[in-house]
Amino acid sequence: MSNDTNEIESQPNPAGPSQENRTASPASTGGAGTFFEQNVGAYWLAQLLVGGIPPILIDCSVAEVHFQTEHLGWHTDDFLVVGQSGPGKLRKLAGQVKRTFTVSAIDEDCKNTVQDFWRDFKSPDRFSPLSDRLAVVTQRGTNTLLEHFSGLLDCSRAANDGGDFEHRLATAGFISAKAVHYCEEIRTIVGEVEQRAVSAAELWPFLRVLHVLSLDLGSATRQTEATIKSLLAHTTTAPDPIDAATNSWNALLAVVDDTKPDCGDDAGGNQQSPVLPLPVHAYSVGEQKAKCQAHRNYPTTAGTSAARKFVAQWGARQKPVLTK
């Protein structure tokens, strides 16, 4: 699940800091991590809507999106994106959403995240190192994370095998000392799971399928949101494409909100699979496009109630696209 940083900002006080002068930041009180995770969910759903090519799995188009996937057997449970590159050719991207992420063996959130990644990596029934990938999605990752930790991951992908990876780590100046330090931290974290020392060579196949994806969703710049809305605007035939894209984005945010763990169970406690609403969007060709055209005048009011209404109007789709 997503994490919030607990930050405290202090106002200057000549007499010294006091409890009265300590003010909690919006990040610690406003659910910034939850808001970011909701935006990331809408980001994936928008790519599903337009059949987009996702980051990391760049030889595929998005075919399915799943949220809160622990009930499917995954330890990495924030999202699961399934890409399709051809008939019967599927790839998976499982990920955790972290507004901030610190690579450290004494950071509990980092330990839990890496250990969940490792458990899924070691589970051949759901993960194939040949085709599937793991990702940490962060909000505007720091230079340290993107340069040094990503540098370590890139080094693993450049290495021919575990021995070559260890040689690169041991060669002075080949990669930064900070990147080498991060490898030691990951070795410590994984070693706790295995209950033994784990070498860098053993980590090599794991690190090469792990990625850091930095998105500025929910920030002041919102470049990622702008890119997604551009895709939505270019894939609709609505008279006002910008308005259509905005309302589609808002409706997708509402759908993600509806897939939280406390929603979607029937009277027997079984998981329900909410259907993705597609307001004002033609998302494919043929009969499905014609059906969407019939809903072109669907009210553009965004929000959970509007999303639910559109779900009820659409009914079940032929292809399962979203599960809780």
MIVEX-751010 format. One line per 2 residues: their letters; for each residue x, y, z of N, C-alpha, C. Coordinates in Angstrom, 1 decimal. Each point is the difference from the previous one (the first is absolute). Example, Ala and Ser with C-alpha at 12.3 -4.5 7.8 and 13.67 -1.06 7.14 Angstrom:
2
AS = 13.2/-5.7/7.8/-0.9/1.2/0.0/0.9/1.2/0.0  -0.4/1.1/-0.7/0.9/1.1/0.0/-0.8/1.1/0.8
! end
This chain:
324
MS = 0.8/-1.2/0.0/-0.8/1.2/0.0/0.9/1.2/0.0  -0.6/1.2/-0.3/0.8/1.2/-0.1/0.3/0.5/1.4
ND = 1.1/0.8/0.1/0.5/0.5/1.2/-0.1/1.5/0.1  -0.2/0.5/1.1/0.0/1.5/0.3/1.3/0.3/0.8
TN = 0.6/1.1/-0.3/1.1/0.4/0.8/-0.5/0.9/1.1  0.4/-0.2/1.2/-0.4/0.8/1.2/1.0/1.1/0.1
EI = -0.3/1.2/-0.5/0.9/1.1/0.1/-0.6/1.1/0.9  0.8/0.6/0.8/-0.4/1.0/0.9/0.8/1.3/-0.3
ES = -0.7/1.1/-0.2/0.7/1.2/-0.2/-0.2/0.9/1.2  1.1/0.7/0.4/0.0/0.8/1.2/0.1/1.5/-0.4
QP = -0.8/0.8/0.7/0.1/1.4/-0.2/1.1/0.6/0.9  0.8/1.0/-0.5/1.0/0.6/0.8/-0.5/0.4/1.4
NP = 0.7/-0.2/1.0/-0.4/0.4/1.4/1.3/0.4/0.7  0.1/1.3/0.4/1.2/0.4/0.7/0.2/-0.8/1.3
AG = -1.1/-0.4/0.6/0.2/-0.7/1.3/0.3/-1.5/-0.2  0.1/-0.4/-1.3/0.2/-1.4/-0.2/-1.3/-0.7/-0.5
PS = 0.1/-1.2/-0.5/-1.1/-0.7/-0.6/-1.0/-0.4/1.1  -1.2/0.0/-0.3/-1.1/-0.4/1.0/-1.0/-0.8/-0.8
QE = -0.8/-0.8/0.7/-1.1/-0.8/-0.6/-1.0/0.9/-0.7  -0.3/1.2/0.6/-1.0/0.9/-0.6/0.5/0.5/-1.3
NR = 1.3/0.2/-0.2/0.5/0.6/-1.3/0.3/-1.1/-1.0  -0.3/-1.2/0.2/0.3/-1.1/-0.9/-1.2/-0.2/-0.9
TA = 0.1/0.1/-1.3/-1.2/-0.2/-0.9/0.3/-1.1/-0.9  -1.0/-0.9/-0.1/0.1/-1.2/-0.9/-0.1/0.5/-1.4
SP = 0.8/-0.6/-0.9/-0.1/0.3/-1.4/-1.2/-0.6/-0.7  -0.4/0.5/-1.1/-1.1/-0.6/-0.7/0.3/-1.5/-0.4
AS = 1.3/-0.4/-0.2/0.3/-1.3/-0.4/-0.3/-1.0/1.2  0.1/0.5/1.2/-0.2/-0.9/1.2/-1.5/0.0/0.4
TG = -0.8/0.9/-0.4/-1.3/0.1/0.5/-1.1/-0.1/-1.1  0.5/0.1/-1.3/-1.0/0.1/-1.1/-0.1/-1.3/-0.8
GA = 0.6/-1.1/0.5/-0.1/-1.2/-0.8/0.7/0.1/-1.3  1.2/0.6/-0.1/0.7/0.2/-1.3/0.3/-1.3/-0.7
GT = 0.4/-1.0/0.8/0.3/-1.3/-0.5/-1.2/-0.7/-0.7  -1.1/0.1/0.7/-1.2/-0.6/-0.5/-0.5/0.7/-1.3
FF = 0.1/1.3/0.0/-0.3/0.8/-1.2/0.9/-0.3/-1.2  1.3/-0.2/0.3/0.9/-0.3/-1.1/-0.3/-1.4/-0.5
EQ = -0.3/-1.0/0.9/-0.3/-1.3/-0.5/-1.3/0.0/-0.8  -1.0/0.8/0.3/-1.2/0.1/-0.8/0.3/0.5/-1.4
NV = 0.9/1.0/-0.1/0.4/0.6/-1.3/0.8/-1.1/-0.8  0.8/-0.8/0.7/0.7/-1.0/-0.8/-0.9/-1.0/-0.5
GA = -1.1/-0.4/0.7/-1.0/-0.9/-0.4/-0.7/0.5/-1.3  -0.4/1.3/0.1/-0.6/0.6/-1.2/0.9/0.1/-1.2
YW = 1.3/0.1/0.3/1.0/0.0/-1.1/0.0/-1.3/-0.7  0.0/-1.1/0.7/0.0/-1.3/-0.6/-1.3/-0.3/-0.8
LA = -1.2/0.5/0.6/-1.3/-0.3/-0.6/-0.1/0.8/-1.3  0.6/1.2/0.0/-0.1/0.8/-1.2/0.8/-0.7/-1.2
QL = 1.1/-0.6/0.4/0.7/-0.7/-1.1/-0.7/-1.2/-0.4  -0.8/-0.7/0.9/-0.8/-1.1/-0.4/-1.1/0.5/-0.9
LV = -0.6/1.2/0.3/-1.1/0.6/-0.8/0.4/0.2/-1.5  1.2/0.5/-0.2/0.5/0.3/-1.3/0.8/-1.1/-0.7
GG = 0.2/-1.1/0.8/0.9/-1.0/-0.6/1.4/0.5/-0.1  0.5/0.7/1.1/1.3/0.6/-0.1/1.1/-0.9/0.2
IP = 1.2/0.4/-0.3/1.3/-0.7/0.3/0.5/0.4/1.3  0.1/-0.9/1.0/0.4/0.4/1.3/1.5/0.2/0.2
PI = 0.4/0.8/0.9/1.5/0.0/0.3/0.4/-1.3/0.5  1.3/-0.3/-0.3/0.7/-1.3/0.4/-0.4/-1.1/-0.9
LI = -1.3/-0.3/-0.2/-0.4/-1.0/-1.0/-0.3/0.6/-1.3  1.0/0.6/-0.7/-0.2/0.8/-1.1/-0.2/-0.7/-1.3
DC = -0.1/-1.4/0.0/-0.3/-0.7/-1.2/-1.5/-0.6/0.1  -0.8/0.6/0.9/-1.3/-0.4/0.3/-1.0/1.1/-0.1
SV = -1.3/-0.3/0.0/-1.0/0.9/0.3/-0.8/-0.5/1.2  -0.5/0.9/0.8/-0.6/-0.4/1.2/-1.3/-0.7/-0.2
AE = -0.1/-1.2/0.5/-1.2/-0.9/-0.2/-0.8/-0.1/1.3  0.6/0.0/1.1/-0.7/-0.2/1.3/0.6/0.9/1.1
VH = -0.8/0.5/0.9/0.5/0.7/1.2/-0.6/-0.6/1.2  0.8/-0.3/1.0/-0.6/-0.6/1.3/0.6/0.9/1.2
FQ = -0.9/0.2/1.0/0.5/0.7/1.2/-0.2/-0.9/1.2  0.8/0.3/1.0/-0.1/-0.7/1.3/0.0/-1.5/-0.3
TE = 1.1/-0.6/-0.5/0.0/-1.3/-0.5/0.4/-1.1/1.0  0.0/0.3/1.2/0.4/-1.0/1.0/-0.9/-1.2/-0.1
HL = -1.3/0.2/-0.3/-0.9/-1.1/-0.1/0.2/-0.9/-1.2  0.9/0.5/-0.9/0.4/-0.8/-1.2/1.3/-0.7/0.3
GW = 0.5/0.1/1.2/1.3/-0.7/0.4/1.2/0.8/-0.1  -0.1/1.3/-0.3/1.2/0.9/-0.1/0.3/0.6/1.3
HT = 1.3/0.1/0.3/0.5/0.8/1.1/0.1/1.4/-0.4  0.5/0.3/-1.2/0.0/1.3/-0.6/-1.4/0.4/-0.4
DD = -0.7/0.7/0.8/-1.5/0.0/-0.2/-0.6/1.3/-0.4  0.8/1.1/-0.2/-0.7/1.3/-0.3/-0.6/-0.1/-1.4
FL = 0.7/-0.5/-1.0/-0.6/-0.1/-1.4/0.7/-1.1/-0.7  -0.7/-0.5/-1.0/0.5/-1.0/-1.0/-0.5/0.4/-1.3
VV = 0.9/0.3/-0.9/-0.3/0.4/-1.4/0.4/-1.2/-0.9  -0.9/-0.4/-0.8/0.2/-1.1/-1.0/0.1/0.6/-1.4
GQ = 1.1/-0.2/-0.6/0.2/0.4/-1.4/-0.1/-1.1/-1.0  -0.5/0.3/-1.2/-0.1/-1.0/-1.0/0.8/0.4/-1.2
SG = 0.9/-0.8/-0.5/0.8/0.3/-1.2/-0.4/-0.8/-1.2  -0.9/-0.9/0.2/-0.5/-0.8/-1.1/-0.9/-1.0/0.5
PG = -0.7/-0.8/-0.9/-0.9/-1.0/0.5/0.6/-1.0/1.0  -0.5/0.0/1.2/0.5/-0.9/1.1/1.3/0.4/0.6
KL = 0.6/1.2/-0.4/1.3/0.4/0.5/-0.3/1.1/1.0  0.1/-0.3/1.3/-0.3/0.9/1.1/1.2/0.2/0.8
RK = 0.2/1.2/0.5/1.0/0.4/1.0/-0.6/0.7/1.2  0.6/-0.1/1.1/-0.6/0.6/1.2/1.0/1.0/0.6
LA = -0.6/1.1/0.5/0.7/1.0/0.8/-0.7/0.1/1.4  0.7/-0.4/1.0/-0.6/0.1/1.4/0.8/1.1/0.7
GQ = -0.8/0.8/0.7/0.7/1.1/0.6/-0.6/0.5/1.3  0.8/0.8/0.8/-0.3/0.6/1.2/0.1/1.6/-0.3
VK = -1.0/0.7/0.6/0.0/1.4/-0.1/0.5/0.7/1.2  1.0/0.8/-0.1/0.7/0.6/1.2/0.2/1.5/-0.3
RT = -0.6/0.9/0.7/0.2/1.4/-0.3/1.4/0.3/0.2  0.7/-0.5/1.0/1.4/0.1/0.2/0.5/-1.4/0.3
FT = 1.3/-0.2/-0.3/0.6/-1.4/0.2/1.4/0.2/0.4  0.4/-0.6/1.1/1.4/0.0/0.5/0.6/-1.4/0.0
VS = 1.1/-0.2/-0.7/0.6/-1.3/-0.1/0.9/-0.2/1.2  -0.5/-0.8/1.0/0.7/-0.2/1.2/-0.5/-1.3/0.7
AI = 1.0/-0.7/0.5/-0.4/-1.3/0.7/-0.6/0.3/1.4  0.0/1.2/0.5/-0.6/0.3/1.3/-1.3/0.8/-0.2
DE = -0.4/0.2/-1.3/-1.2/0.7/-0.3/-1.1/-1.1/-0.2  -1.0/0.0/0.9/-1.0/-1.1/0.0/-0.8/0.0/-1.3
DC = -0.3/1.1/-0.6/-0.8/0.1/-1.2/0.8/-0.6/-1.2  1.3/0.4/0.0/0.9/-0.6/-1.0/0.2/-1.5/0.1
KN = 0.2/-0.4/1.3/0.1/-1.5/0.2/-1.2/-0.7/-0.5  -1.2/0.4/0.4/-1.2/-0.7/-0.4/-0.2/0.0/-1.5
TV = 0.3/1.1/-0.6/-0.2/0.1/-1.5/1.0/-0.9/-0.7  1.3/0.0/0.4/1.0/-0.9/-0.7/-0.3/-1.4/0.3
QD = -0.4/-0.4/1.2/-0.2/-1.3/0.3/-1.3/-0.6/-0.7  -1.0/0.9/-0.2/-1.2/-0.4/-0.8/0.4/-0.2/-1.4
FW = 0.9/0.9/-0.6/0.5/-0.2/-1.3/0.7/-1.4/-0.2  0.9/-0.2/1.0/0.7/-1.3/0.0/-0.8/-1.2/0.0
RD = -1.1/0.0/0.9/-0.9/-1.2/0.1/-0.7/-0.2/-1.3  -0.4/1.1/-0.7/-0.7/-0.2/-1.3/1.0/-0.5/-1.1
FK = 1.2/0.6/0.1/1.0/-0.4/-1.0/0.3/-1.5/0.1  0.0/-0.5/1.2/0.3/-1.4/0.3/-1.2/-0.9/-0.2
SP = -1.1/0.5/-0.5/-1.3/-0.8/-0.2/-0.3/-0.3/-1.5  0.5/-1.1/-0.5/-0.2/-0.2/-1.5/-1.4/-0.2/-0.4
DR = -0.9/-0.2/0.9/-1.4/-0.2/-0.3/-0.7/1.3/-0.5  0.6/1.2/0.4/-0.6/1.2/-0.4/1.1/1.0/-0.6
FS = 1.2/-0.3/0.1/1.0/1.0/-0.5/1.1/-0.8/-0.9  0.3/0.6/-1.2/1.0/-0.6/-0.8/1.1/1.1/-0.2
PL = 1.2/-0.2/0.4/1.1/0.9/-0.2/0.3/0.3/-1.4  -0.4/-0.9/-0.9/0.2/0.2/-1.4/-0.9/1.1/-0.6
SD = -1.2/0.2/0.5/-0.9/0.9/-0.6/-0.6/1.0/0.9  -0.1/-0.3/1.3/-0.7/0.9/1.0/1.0/0.9/0.7
RL = -0.6/1.1/0.5/0.9/1.0/0.7/-0.7/0.5/1.3  0.8/0.6/0.8/-0.4/0.6/1.3/0.4/1.4/0.0
AV = -0.8/0.9/0.7/0.2/1.4/0.0/-0.4/0.7/1.3  0.8/0.9/0.4/-0.3/1.0/1.0/-0.4/1.3/-0.7
VT = -1.2/0.5/0.2/-0.5/1.2/-0.6/0.1/1.1/1.1  0.8/1.0/-0.3/0.2/1.1/1.0/-0.5/1.3/-0.7
QR = -0.2/1.0/0.9/-0.4/1.3/-0.4/1.2/0.9/-0.1  0.5/0.2/-1.2/1.2/0.9/-0.2/1.1/-0.5/0.8
GT = 0.5/-1.2/-0.3/1.1/-0.6/0.8/1.2/0.9/0.1  0.7/-0.1/1.2/1.2/0.9/0.2/1.1/-0.4/-0.9
NT = 1.0/0.9/-0.1/1.2/-0.2/-0.8/0.7/-1.2/0.5  0.1/-0.2/1.3/0.6/-1.2/0.6/-0.6/-1.3/-0.4
LL = -1.3/0.0/0.0/-0.7/-1.2/-0.4/0.1/-0.3/-1.5  -0.2/1.1/-0.8/0.0/-0.2/-1.4/1.4/-0.2/-0.6
EH = 0.9/0.6/0.6/1.4/-0.1/-0.5/0.7/-1.2/0.5  0.0/-0.2/1.3/0.8/-1.1/0.6/-0.7/-1.3/0.1
FS = -1.2/-0.1/0.5/-0.7/-1.2/0.0/-0.4/-0.5/-1.4  -0.5/0.9/-0.8/-0.3/-0.4/-1.4/1.3/-0.3/-0.7
GL = 1.1/0.6/0.3/1.3/-0.3/-0.6/0.4/-1.4/0.4  -0.3/-0.5/1.2/0.3/-1.4/0.4/-0.9/-0.9/-0.9
LD = -1.2/0.3/-0.1/-0.9/-0.9/-0.8/0.4/0.0/-1.5  0.4/1.1/-0.5/0.5/0.1/-1.4/1.3/-0.8/-0.1
CS = 0.8/0.0/1.0/1.2/-0.8/-0.1/-0.3/-1.5/0.0  -0.9/-0.4/0.7/-0.4/-1.4/0.0/-0.5/-0.4/-1.4
RA = -0.8/0.9/-0.6/-0.5/-0.3/-1.3/1.1/-0.1/-1.1  1.1/0.8/0.2/1.1/0.0/-0.9/0.9/-1.2/0.1
AN = 0.0/-0.6/1.2/0.9/-1.1/0.3/-0.4/-1.3/-0.7  0.9/-0.8/-0.4/-0.3/-1.2/-0.8/-0.5/-1.1/1.0
DG = 0.5/0.0/1.2/-0.4/-1.1/1.0/0.4/0.5/1.4  -0.3/-0.8/1.0/0.3/0.4/1.3/1.5/0.3/0.3
GD = 0.9/-0.8/-0.6/1.4/0.3/0.1/0.4/1.3/-0.5  -0.5/0.3/-1.2/0.3/1.3/-0.6/-0.6/1.1/0.8
FE = -1.1/-0.2/0.6/-0.6/1.1/0.9/0.9/0.2/1.2  0.5/-1.0/0.6/0.8/0.2/1.2/1.3/0.6/-0.5
HR = 0.6/-0.3/-1.1/1.2/0.7/-0.5/-0.2/1.5/-0.2  -1.2/0.3/-0.6/-0.3/1.5/-0.2/-0.1/0.7/1.4
LA = -0.6/-0.7/0.9/-0.1/0.7/1.4/1.3/0.2/0.6  0.9/-1.0/-0.2/1.3/0.0/0.6/1.0/0.9/-0.7
TA = -0.3/0.5/-1.2/1.0/0.8/-0.8/-0.2/1.5/0.5  1.0/0.5/0.5/0.0/1.4/0.6/-0.4/1.0/-1.1
GF = -1.0/0.8/0.2/-0.4/1.0/-0.9/-1.0/-0.4/-1.1  -0.2/-1.3/-0.1/-0.9/-0.5/-1.0/-1.4/0.5/0.2
IS = -0.5/-0.1/1.3/-1.3/0.6/0.4/0.3/0.7/1.3  -0.9/0.8/0.4/0.2/0.9/1.2/0.1/-0.9/1.3
AK = 0.7/0.5/1.0/0.1/-0.7/1.3/-1.4/-0.1/0.6  -0.8/1.0/-0.2/-1.4/-0.1/0.5/-0.8/-1.1/-0.6
AV = 0.2/-0.2/-1.3/-0.7/-1.2/-0.6/0.5/-1.3/0.5  1.3/-0.1/0.3/0.5/-1.2/0.6/-0.6/-0.2/1.4
HY = -0.1/1.1/0.7/-0.6/-0.1/1.4/-1.4/-0.4/-0.1  -0.8/0.4/-1.0/-1.3/-0.4/-0.1/-0.1/-1.5/-0.3
CE = 0.9/-0.6/-0.7/0.0/-1.4/-0.2/0.2/-0.7/1.3  0.9/0.5/0.8/0.2/-0.7/1.3/-1.3/0.1/0.9
EI = -0.7/1.1/-0.1/-1.3/0.1/0.7/-1.0/-1.0/-0.5  -0.1/-0.2/-1.3/-0.9/-0.9/-0.5/0.4/-1.5/0.4
RT = 1.3/-0.2/0.0/0.5/-1.3/0.4/-0.4/-0.3/1.4  0.1/1.0/0.9/-0.4/-0.2/1.4/-1.5/-0.3/0.1
IV = -0.8/0.8/-0.7/-1.5/-0.2/0.0/-0.4/-1.4/-0.5  0.5/-0.4/-1.1/-0.3/-1.3/-0.5/0.5/-1.1/0.8
GE = 1.2/0.2/0.6/0.6/-1.0/0.9/-0.9/-0.3/1.2  -0.7/1.0/0.5/-1.0/-0.3/1.1/-1.1/-1.0/-0.5
VE = -0.4/0.1/-1.2/-1.0/-0.9/-0.5/0.6/-1.4/-0.1  1.2/-0.1/-0.6/0.6/-1.3/-0.3/0.7/-0.6/1.2
QR = 0.2/0.9/1.1/0.6/-0.4/1.2/1.4/-0.5/-0.2  0.7/0.7/-0.9/1.4/-0.3/-0.3/0.6/1.2/-0.8
AV = 1.3/0.0/-0.2/0.6/1.0/-0.7/-0.3/-0.2/-1.5  -0.4/1.1/-0.7/-0.3/-0.1/-1.4/1.0/0.8/-0.8
SA = 0.7/-0.6/-1.0/1.0/0.7/-0.7/-0.6/1.0/-1.1  0.8/0.9/-0.4/-0.4/0.9/-1.1/-0.3/-0.8/-1.3
AE = 0.7/-1.1/-0.2/-0.3/-0.8/-1.2/-1.3/-0.6/0.1  -0.5/-0.4/1.2/-1.3/-0.6/0.2/-1.1/1.1/-0.2
LW = 0.3/1.2/0.3/-0.9/1.1/-0.2/-0.2/0.4/-1.4  1.1/-0.2/-0.8/0.0/0.5/-1.4/-1.3/-0.3/-0.8
PF = -0.5/-1.2/-0.1/-1.3/-0.2/-0.7/-1.2/0.7/0.5  0.0/0.3/1.3/-1.0/0.7/0.7/0.0/1.5/-0.3
LR = 1.2/0.6/0.1/0.2/1.4/-0.2/-0.3/0.4/-1.5  0.3/-0.9/-0.9/-0.1/0.4/-1.4/-1.5/0.0/-0.4
VL = -0.9/-0.5/0.8/-1.5/0.1/-0.4/-0.7/1.0/0.9  0.8/0.8/0.8/-0.6/1.0/0.9/0.3/1.4/-0.6
HV = -1.1/0.8/0.1/0.1/1.4/-0.6/-0.5/1.0/0.9  0.5/1.2/-0.1/-0.6/1.2/0.7/-0.7/0.9/-1.1
LS = -1.3/0.3/0.3/-0.7/0.8/-1.0/-0.4/1.3/0.8  0.5/1.1/-0.4/-0.3/1.3/0.6/-1.1/0.8/-0.8
LD = -1.1/0.3/0.7/-1.1/0.7/-0.6/-0.2/1.3/0.8  -0.4/1.1/-0.7/-0.3/1.2/0.8/-1.5/0.2/0.2
LG = -0.7/-1.1/0.0/-1.5/0.1/0.2/-0.3/0.7/1.4  -1.0/0.8/0.0/-0.4/0.7/1.2/0.9/1.1/0.4
SA = 1.0/0.4/-0.8/0.9/1.1/0.3/-0.4/1.2/-0.8  0.8/1.1/0.2/-0.3/1.2/-0.6/0.2/0.0/-1.5
TR = 1.0/-0.8/-0.5/0.3/-0.1/-1.4/-1.0/-0.8/-0.8  -0.3/-1.2/0.5/-1.0/-0.9/-0.5/0.3/-0.4/-1.5
QT = 1.2/-0.1/-0.3/0.4/-0.4/-1.4/-0.6/-1.3/-0.4  0.0/-1.0/0.9/-0.5/-1.3/-0.3/-1.5/0.0/-0.3
EA = -0.7/0.8/0.9/-1.4/0.2/-0.2/-0.3/0.6/-1.4  0.8/1.0/-0.3/-0.2/0.7/-1.3/0.2/-0.9/-1.2
TI = 1.0/-0.9/0.1/0.3/-1.0/-1.0/-1.2/-0.9/-0.2  -0.5/-0.5/1.1/-1.1/-1.0/0.0/-1.3/0.7/-0.6
KS = -0.2/1.2/0.5/-1.2/0.8/-0.6/0.1/0.2/-1.5  1.3/0.2/-0.4/0.2/0.2/-1.5/-0.4/-1.3/-0.7
LL = 0.4/-1.1/0.5/-0.4/-1.3/-0.6/-1.5/-0.1/0.0  -0.7/0.3/1.1/-1.4/-0.1/0.1/-0.7/1.0/-1.0
AH = 0.6/1.2/-0.1/-0.6/1.0/-1.0/0.1/-0.5/-1.4  1.1/-0.7/-0.3/0.3/-0.4/-1.4/-0.8/-1.3/-0.4
TT = -0.6/-0.6/1.0/-0.7/-1.3/-0.3/-1.5/0.1/0.3  -0.5/1.2/-0.1/-1.4/0.2/0.1/-0.5/0.8/-1.2
TA = -1.3/-0.2/-0.3/-0.6/0.8/-1.1/-0.9/1.0/0.5  0.0/0.3/1.3/-0.9/1.0/0.6/0.3/1.4/-0.6
PD = -1.0/0.8/0.0/0.2/1.4/-0.6/1.1/0.8/0.8  0.1/-0.2/1.3/1.0/0.7/0.8/0.9/-1.0/0.6
PI = 1.1/-0.4/-0.7/0.9/-1.1/0.4/0.6/0.3/1.4  0.4/1.3/0.3/0.6/0.3/1.2/-0.9/-0.2/1.2
DA = -1.3/0.4/-0.2/-1.0/-0.2/1.0/-0.2/-1.5/0.2  -0.1/-0.7/-1.1/-0.2/-1.5/0.1/1.1/-0.7/0.7
AT = 1.2/0.4/-0.3/1.2/-0.6/0.7/0.0/0.3/1.5  -0.4/1.2/0.4/0.0/0.4/1.4/-1.1/-0.8/0.7
NS = -1.1/-0.1/-0.6/-1.1/-0.7/0.7/0.3/-1.5/0.0  0.6/-0.6/-1.0/0.4/-1.4/0.0/1.0/-0.2/1.2
WN = 1.0/0.9/0.1/1.0/-0.1/1.0/-0.6/0.0/1.4  -1.0/0.9/0.2/-0.7/0.1/1.3/-0.8/-1.2/0.3
AL = -0.6/-0.6/-1.0/-0.8/-1.2/0.2/0.9/-1.2/0.3  1.2/0.0/-0.6/0.9/-1.1/0.4/0.5/0.1/1.4
LA = 0.2/1.2/0.5/0.4/0.2/1.4/-1.1/-0.5/0.9  -1.3/0.2/-0.4/-1.1/-0.5/0.8/0.0/-1.5/0.0
VV = 0.3/-0.6/-1.2/0.0/-1.5/0.0/1.0/-0.5/0.9  1.2/0.5/0.0/1.1/-0.4/0.9/-0.4/0.1/1.4
DD = -0.7/1.1/0.4/-0.5/0.2/1.3/-1.0/-1.1/0.4  -0.8/-0.5/-1.0/-1.0/-1.0/0.3/0.7/-1.4/0.1
TK = 1.3/-0.2/-0.3/0.6/-1.3/0.1/0.8/-0.1/1.2  -0.2/0.9/1.0/0.7/-0.2/1.3/-0.3/-1.3/0.7
PD = 0.8/-0.5/0.9/-0.2/-1.3/0.6/-1.4/-0.1/0.7  -0.6/1.1/0.4/-1.3/-0.1/0.7/-1.2/0.0/-0.9
CG = 0.3/-0.1/-1.3/-1.1/0.1/-0.9/0.0/-1.3/-0.9  -1.2/-0.3/-0.5/0.0/-1.1/-1.1/-0.3/-1.4/0.5
DD = -0.3/-0.2/1.2/-0.4/-1.4/0.5/-1.5/-0.2/-0.1  -0.4/-1.2/-0.5/-1.4/-0.2/0.0/-0.4/-0.6/1.4
AG = -1.3/-0.4/0.2/-0.5/-0.4/1.3/0.8/-1.2/0.5  0.5/-0.8/-0.9/0.8/-1.2/0.4/1.5/0.3/0.2
GN = 0.4/1.2/-0.1/1.4/0.3/0.2/0.9/-0.2/-1.2  -0.6/-0.3/-1.1/0.8/-0.3/-1.2/0.4/1.3/-0.7
QQ = 1.2/0.0/-0.6/0.5/1.2/-0.7/-0.8/0.3/-1.2  -0.4/1.2/-0.2/-0.7/0.5/-1.2/1.0/0.7/-0.9
SP = -0.2/-0.1/-1.3/0.9/0.6/-1.0/-0.8/1.2/-0.7  0.2/1.2/0.5/-0.7/1.2/-0.5/0.4/0.2/-1.5
VL = -1.0/0.4/-0.8/0.3/0.2/-1.4/0.4/1.4/-0.2  1.0/0.2/-0.9/0.6/1.3/-0.3/-1.0/0.8/-0.7
PL = -0.4/1.2/0.5/-0.8/0.9/-0.8/0.8/0.8/-1.0  -0.6/0.2/-1.1/0.7/0.7/-1.1/-0.8/1.3/-0.5
PV = -0.1/1.0/0.9/-0.8/1.1/-0.4/0.6/0.7/-1.2  -0.8/0.3/-1.0/0.3/0.8/-1.2/1.2/-0.5/-0.8
HA = 0.4/-1.3/0.2/1.1/-0.5/-0.7/-0.3/-1.1/-0.9  0.5/0.0/-1.2/0.0/-1.1/-0.9/1.3/-0.7/0.2
YS = 0.0/-1.2/0.6/1.2/-0.6/0.4/0.4/-1.1/-0.9  -0.8/-0.4/-1.0/0.4/-1.0/-0.9/-0.8/0.2/-1.3
VG = 0.1/-1.0/-0.9/-0.7/0.1/-1.2/-1.2/-1.0/-0.1  -0.8/0.1/-1.0/-1.1/-0.9/-0.3/-1.1/0.2/1.0
EQ = -0.6/-1.2/0.4/-1.2/0.1/0.8/0.2/0.7/1.4  1.2/-0.2/0.6/0.2/0.7/1.3/0.1/1.5/-0.2
KA = 0.5/0.5/-1.1/0.1/1.4/-0.3/-1.4/0.6/-0.2  -0.8/-0.8/-0.7/-1.4/0.4/-0.3/-0.8/0.1/1.3
KC = 0.2/-0.9/1.0/-0.6/0.1/1.2/0.4/1.2/0.8  1.3/0.3/0.0/0.5/1.2/0.7/-0.6/1.3/-0.7
QA = -0.2/0.0/-1.3/-0.5/1.1/-0.7/-1.4/0.3/0.5  -0.8/-1.0/0.3/-1.3/0.1/0.5/-0.1/0.8/1.3
HR = 1.1/0.0/0.8/0.1/0.6/1.3/0.8/1.4/-0.1  0.1/0.5/-1.2/0.8/1.2/-0.2/-0.6/1.2/0.8
NY = -1.2/0.0/0.2/-0.6/1.1/0.8/-0.2/-0.3/1.4  0.8/-1.0/0.5/0.0/-0.4/1.4/0.4/1.3/0.9
PT = -0.8/0.3/1.1/0.4/1.1/0.8/1.4/0.1/0.4  0.6/1.1/-0.2/1.5/0.2/0.3/0.3/0.3/1.4
TA = -1.0/-0.1/0.9/0.3/0.3/1.4/0.9/-1.2/0.5  1.1/0.3/0.5/0.9/-1.0/0.5/-0.3/-0.3/1.5
GT = 0.5/-1.2/0.4/-0.2/-0.3/1.4/-0.4/-1.5/0.1  0.0/-0.5/1.3/-0.3/-1.4/0.2/-1.4/-0.4/-0.5
SA = -1.0/0.8/0.3/-1.4/-0.3/-0.4/-0.1/-0.1/-1.5  0.6/1.0/-0.7/0.0/0.0/-1.4/0.7/-1.3/-0.6
AR = 1.1/-0.4/0.6/0.7/-1.2/-0.5/-0.8/-1.2/0.2  -0.7/-0.1/1.2/-0.8/-1.1/0.3/-1.2/-0.1/-1.0
KF = -0.6/1.2/-0.3/-1.1/0.0/-0.9/0.4/-0.5/-1.4  1.2/0.4/-0.4/0.5/-0.4/-1.3/0.3/-1.5/0.0
VA = 0.5/-0.5/1.1/0.2/-1.5/0.1/-1.3/-0.7/-0.2  -1.1/0.5/0.7/-1.3/-0.7/-0.1/-0.5/0.1/-1.4
QW = 0.2/1.0/-0.8/-0.4/0.2/-1.3/0.7/-1.0/-0.9  1.3/-0.1/0.2/0.8/-0.9/-0.9/-0.2/-1.5/0.3
GA = -0.1/-0.4/1.2/-0.1/-1.4/0.3/1.3/-0.7/-0.2  0.1/-1.3/-0.1/1.2/-0.7/-0.1/0.6/0.1/-1.4
RQ = 1.3/0.1/0.0/0.8/0.0/-1.3/0.4/-1.4/-0.3  0.4/-0.2/-1.3/0.5/-1.3/-0.4/1.3/-0.4/0.7
KP = 0.8/1.0/0.2/1.4/-0.3/0.5/0.1/0.6/1.4  0.4/-0.8/1.0/0.2/0.5/1.3/1.2/1.0/0.0
VL = -0.3/1.3/0.4/1.1/1.0/-0.1/0.4/0.5/1.3  -0.7/-0.2/1.1/0.3/0.6/1.2/-0.5/-0.9/1.1
TK = 0.8/-0.3/1.0/-0.4/-0.7/1.2/0.5/0.7/1.2  -0.7/-0.2/1.1/0.4/0.6/1.2/1.1/-0.8/0.7
! end
